[in-house]
């Protein structure tokens, strides 16, 4: 098997779709070819990282809402949306909607609660 043929199979090697004879051909080729062996090691590491990332827990709803709000275009950040999110978010996460308001009481600024 040539390097080009092996590289075509390396992408599929970490998963279950590569035929057993093709898997064996990849292994045998990588015993003698350092370049393809390096590509195979990288593909296996990437597959493992993807599996590990898929196992991560979902973020808490308040964090998710704050990140989505911060990433939203300015036009979407209306008063109505902020008010709805304030009702959904716990008080500890409300700072994400208005960080300046969270600092006002501590700084003794006008408009502080």
C-alpha angles and dihedrals in degrees: 000000000000126000091253091053092047093049088053089057098040092076089059097038098091093054133062098255101083114096115246093244090052091049090052091048090052092050093048092048093049091054088071103025116071094187094055091041089056091049091050092050089050092049092050091048091049092050091050092049090051091051091049092048091050089056094057115112121249115263118257112273093246093054092046091051093047093050092047091049092049091049094047119104115259091252090062094052095084126158090252092055093047090049091051092048092048088058091050100042123076114245092255091062096043090093087075089068096049115007092177092057090054091056098045097083092049093047096043091233124161113277092034117147 
